[in-house]
Amino acid sequence: MSGVTGYFGGQAAEDSVAARYADLGYEVAARRWRGAGGEIDLVLRDAGTVICVEVKRSASHEAALHRLGPRQVARIMAAAAEFIGGEPAGQLTDLRFDLATVDGSGTVRVLENAFGQG
């Protein structure tokens, strides 16, 4: 897969995931938010909770799950800490990390609280 194909495929996957959350009433606060610590694919709001979503696309959901490693999780968590630093409650903001996988047919699956309790 070329870089351009991968970029646009990833963007389409993120669009699908964002639409799914929007259908459930979540507000999309940011897309591809970048801080000093790293990037968060989607930042959502649900009442007082900020949800950071990592989107992974692959031929299967299982393959997509295996594309998220510990170093990337650490970067996402660092970026999330930076993001919520700007929230009214700062580091006391209710925060959740979800992992959304998109398979080759475009089916979206979401694993809520994928990184465990923060």
C-alpha distance (Angstrom), angle and dihedral (degrees) to the residues before:
residue distance angle dihedral
M1 . . .
S2 3.79 . .
G3 3.77 122.4 .
V4 3.80 92.2 -109.4
T5 3.81 92.4 49.3
G6 3.80 90.4 47.5
Y7 3.79 92.4 48.7
F8 3.80 94.7 50.7
G9 3.81 92.1 40.9
G10 3.80 89.4 52.5
Q11 3.78 91.1 47.6
A12 3.82 91.0 50.8
A13 3.81 89.9 49.5
E14 3.82 90.6 51.0
D15 3.82 90.1 48.4
S16 3.83 90.2 53.3
V17 3.79 92.2 48.6
A18 3.83 92.8 46.3
A19 3.81 89.9 50.6
R20 3.80 91.1 51.1
Y21 3.80 92.3 52.6
A22 3.83 91.6 44.0
D23 3.82 89.1 53.3
L24 3.81 87.3 55.9
G25 3.81 91.3 53.2
Y26 3.81 100.2 -99.9
E27 3.79 118.7 141.9
V28 3.80 116.1 -128.9
A29 3.81 103.3 -133.2
A30 3.82 98.2 175.1
R31 3.78 142.5 -4.4
R32 3.80 121.8 -147.5
W33 3.79 90.4 -4.6
R34 3.78 109.2 -168.4
G35 3.76 125.5 -158.7
A36 3.78 133.3 165.2
G37 3.82 89.9 -86.7
G38 3.80 98.1 50.8
E39 3.79 144.4 -76.1
I40 3.79 132.5 -56.6
D41 3.81 114.8 -155.3
L42 3.81 95.4 -149.1
V43 3.79 132.2 6.2
L44 3.80 113.7 -164.4
R45 3.79 136.3 -179.6
D46 3.78 128.2 -143.0
A47 3.81 110.7 176.2
G48 3.83 103.7 -58.3
T49 3.79 95.9 -15.7
V50 3.79 125.8 98.7
I51 3.81 113.3 -151.9
C52 3.80 119.4 -160.7
V53 3.79 111.8 -159.6
E54 3.78 126.5 -162.4
V55 3.81 111.5 -160.2
K56 3.80 120.0 -153.4
R57 3.79 124.3 -176.2
S58 3.79 126.1 -165.7
A59 3.80 141.5 136.3
S60 3.82 89.9 -82.7
H61 3.79 135.9 18.5
E62 3.81 90.1 -117.4
A63 3.80 91.8 54.0
A64 3.80 90.0 48.0
L65 3.81 90.7 52.6
H66 3.80 90.2 56.2
R67 3.80 91.6 55.0
L68 3.81 92.2 74.1
G69 3.79 113.5 83.4
P70 3.80 133.7 -175.9
R71 3.82 94.7 -102.0
Q72 3.79 91.1 54.1
V73 3.82 91.0 47.7
A74 3.82 88.7 52.9
R75 3.83 91.3 50.6
I76 3.81 91.8 48.8
M77 3.79 90.9 49.5
A78 3.81 91.4 49.3
A79 3.81 90.9 49.9
A80 3.82 90.3 47.9
A81 3.81 91.2 52.6
E82 3.79 88.5 52.5
F83 3.83 92.1 47.4
I84 3.81 95.5 50.9
G85 3.79 89.7 46.7
G86 3.79 84.4 77.3
E87 3.82 94.2 50.5
P88 3.83 120.7 100.8
A89 3.84 92.0 -109.4
G90 3.81 92.2 40.7
Q91 3.79 114.0 -162.7
L92 3.82 89.7 -2.5
T93 3.83 90.2 68.2
D94 3.81 113.3 124.0
L95 3.80 103.6 -108.2
R96 3.80 133.3 -172.3
F97 3.79 131.8 -179.1
D98 3.80 118.6 -147.1
L99 3.79 129.3 -175.2
A100 3.79 116.3 -148.4
T101 3.79 119.2 -167.4
V102 3.78 125.5 -164.4
D103 3.79 119.2 -163.8
G104 3.79 129.8 -152.6
S105 3.81 92.3 -85.9
G106 3.82 92.0 52.7
T107 3.81 96.3 -106.9
V108 3.81 112.1 152.7
R109 3.81 123.5 -144.3
V110 3.79 122.8 -178.2
L111 3.78 125.7 -156.0
E112 3.81 105.7 -162.9
N113 3.79 118.5 -147.8
A114 3.81 88.6 10.7
F115 3.80 94.2 167.3
G116 3.82 94.5 50.3
Q117 3.76 127.3 -122.8
G118 3.80 112.5 -18.8
